[in-house]
């Protein structure tokens, strides 16, 4: 990618009970983006390889016997 370009990355969770939380990381640091999509735009000093990943947490409810 060149400076000025961007890419949108989407995460899809399946299974669980629903109510998912998303936290995206760029080069090991949290980005502050908490949606299922992340838009990456390399900065003017960004040269080389970047690592992007997402942690998805399922905050769904569970029911137990009473």
Secondary structure, 3 states (H helix, E strand, C coil): CCCCCCEEEECCCCCCCCCEEEEEEECCEECCCCCCEEEECCCCCCCCCCCEEEEEEECCCCCCCC
